Amino acid sequence: MHCAVIGAGIIGLSIGWELARSGYQVTVIDPAPATGATHAAAGMLAAVTEFHYQERELLHLSVPAAAAWPQWAQAVEAASGRSTGFEACGTLVVAADAADRADLSALAEAQHAVGLGIGELGTAAAREIEPLLAPRLAGAFHAPADARTDPRRTAEALVAALESEPGVAFYRQRATAVVQGERGPTVQTVSADGERAEIEADEVIVATGTGRIGEHGAPGEGLTGLPAILRLPVRPVFGDVLRLRPTATAPRPAGSTVRALVSGQRVYILPRRDGEVIVGATEREDDQAGVSVEGVHRLLRDALRVMPALAHYELVELTARARPSTPDHLPLLGRIGPGLIAATGFHRHGVLLSVAAAAAVSMLLAPAPEATAPRSPPTILDPTHLASFDPWRFS
């Protein structure tokens, strides 16, 4: 069975690799793999601290995905010979003032109510975990089960793992249309210099992020040919992300991811083992693809309020990318027609949920007849929960 995956961000790459190692023939179609939201993402695997009041349904994906990530990362690293940057690090959540503490306390109660593990700490105890925290914070919470990965390194490892599998091909072209024929769907593509190709498949997985909205509301760069009555309302939510490097004399964070609420505004500080510190992220729906000056100012101001030592770091990279989002902030994950599956609209959760997306798509497909050792679909998900993410829910 031949599967064509349109889109090679972390969602498409994860789906492609899961299918390839399950015995499917896989073609991945993307003019520039992993250069969109995946390139900007910090890589928090935070089912606990990413939970928000209106996103309870997302727990059906986020909790099993977070539990599966350590084994998934290990398998990708073994297949590729490359590091994914996965770290079990925990998350500190801190409040800048009393109002922020009240908001975080209420959120922690909601997190407890759905079975997520987070506990309140004194600020002195928080500084024992992360000595660089500011001395005058109003409160702190700890989510020890949260983890993180490096999306850039993970994407590189996934590409290498895919290329090591027999029956995998990359088309570094843009998908323009999906055409239904007697033998199944065909993906039409075009390269930057105008070269065109047609890729016949048994199944097509639409895993593009944001871009021009094509005919019938399809996401991606003008992708057409999806069912005429289908509406996939994927919109770009832009985010600014900063990358810092310590100077020779600057102190380095201890290692936990730090999330903070500063006068009602969220900011995160994510340190890497090599010394890089990532600060993010804004959420903008202004169609401004470039980095926002206001966003950079706010991120630096709030990060320094939480961790003043960052003032001695170098600002080495400013990045802005669009996250693919939906009106209810839940992904579009499921079958949209014969030989057609959607896996898009993951908002700010794409890195965490890439494992769940791969499992869900695998569950939707028939076993690969080419598999030398038949594998059952990944069992991290309850199939009855996928109805919440039905791509037809807006149609």
HELIX and SHEET records of a PDB file:
HELIX    1   1 ILE A   10  ARG A   21  1                                  12    
HELIX    2   2 ALA A   37  ALA A   40  1                                   4    
HELIX    3   3 TYR A   53  LEU A   58  5                                   6    
HELIX    4   4 LEU A   59  SER A   80  1                                  22    
HELIX    5   5 ALA A   98  ALA A  113  1                                  16    
HELIX    6   6 THR A  123  ILE A  129  1                                   7    
HELIX    7   7 PRO A  151  GLU A  163  1                                  13    
HELIX    8   8 GLU A  215  GLY A  217  5                                   3    
HELIX    9   9 VAL A  293  VAL A  306  1                                  14    
HELIX   10  10 PRO A  308  HIS A  312  5                                   5    
HELIX   11  11 HIS A  347  HIS A  349  5                                   3    
HELIX   12  12 GLY A  350  LEU A  364  1                                  15    
HELIX   13  13 PRO A  383  PHE A  389  5                                   7    
HELIX   14  14 PRO A  391  PHE A  394  5                                   4    
SHEET    1   A 6 VAL A 168  TYR A 171  0                                        
SHEET    2   A 6 GLN A  25  ILE A  29  1                                        
SHEET    3   A 6 HIS A   2  ILE A   6  1                                        
SHEET    4   A 6 GLU A 203  VAL A 206  1                                        
SHEET    5   A 6 LEU A 340  THR A 344  1                                        
SHEET    6   A 6 LEU A 332  GLY A 337 -1                                        
SHEET    1   B 3 MET A  44  LEU A  45  0                                        
SHEET    2   B 3 ALA A 147  ARG A 148 -1                                        
SHEET    3   B 3 GLU A  87  ALA A  88 -1                                        
SHEET    1   C 8 GLY A 119  LEU A 121  0                                        
SHEET    2   C 8 GLY A 139  ALA A 143 -1                                        
SHEET    3   C 8 THR A  91  ALA A  95 -1                                        
SHEET    4   C 8 THR A 257  VAL A 262  1                                        
SHEET    5   C 8 GLN A 265  PRO A 271 -1                                        
SHEET    6   C 8 VAL A 277  GLY A 280 -1                                        
SHEET    7   C 8 ARG A 235  PRO A 246 -1                                        
SHEET    8   C 8 TYR A 313  SER A 325 -1                                        
SHEET    1   D 3 ARG A 174  GLY A 181  0                                        
SHEET    2   D 3 GLY A 184  VAL A 190 -1                                        
SHEET    3   D 3 ARG A 196  GLU A 200 -1                                        
END                                                                             
